[in-house]
């Protein structure tokens, strides 16, 4: 397992990590780029604080280049037997990982 890293993610990525993306509840289709697409294979935890800060830097979660609020979160590489999508044991995900 890798050492924890701190990354900045946008509000769409933060919402998706916390709640998943449900078009019915959000009233919006899945945005492009897809939230968290750059963090597949990582588990996401809260950073030192979840206060937003404004940034023009691309989101580390999806790569969106629009300026806006970013949230500092901590990521670690998911164990091979844990699904990085929903934190459950997932034989399909662990089968795709090569040692």
Residue pairs with C-beta under 8 A, 6 or more apart in sequence:
1 76
1 77
1 79
2 76
2 77
3 76
4 45
4 74
4 75
4 76
5 74
5 75
5 76
6 47
6 48
6 72
6 73
6 74
6 75
7 39
7 60
7 61
7 72
7 73
7 74
7 75
8 53
8 55
8 57
8 59
8 60
8 70
8 71
8 72
8 73
9 17
9 36
9 39
9 44
9 59
9 60
9 61
9 62
9 70
9 71
9 73
10 35
10 59
10 61
10 62
10 64
10 66
10 68
10 69
10 70
10 71
11 52
11 68
11 69
11 71
12 31
12 35
12 59
12 62
12 64
13 35
13 36
13 39
13 59
13 61
13 62
14 50
14 71
14 73
15 21
15 26
15 35
16 35
16 36
17 35
17 36
17 44
17 61
17 73
19 25
21 30
21 35
23 29
23 30
31 62
31 64
33 62
33 63
33 64
34 62
35 61
35 62
36 44
36 61
36 62
37 61
37 62
37 63
38 60
38 61
38 62
38 63
39 60
39 61
39 75
40 84
40 85
41 77
41 78
41 84
42 75
42 76
42 77
42 78
42 84
43 75
43 76
43 77
43 78
43 82
43 84
43 87
44 73
44 74
44 75
45 73
45 74
45 75
45 76
46 73
46 74
47 71
47 72
47 73
47 74
48 72
49 72
50 71
50 72
50 73
51 71
52 69
52 70
52 71
53 69
53 70
53 72
54 67
54 68
54 69
54 70
55 67
55 68
55 69
55 70
56 67
57 70
58 64
58 65
59 70
78 84
78 93
80 94
80 97
80 99
81 89
81 90
81 94
82 88
82 89
82 90
82 93
82 94
83 89
83 90
83 92
83 93
84 93
85 93
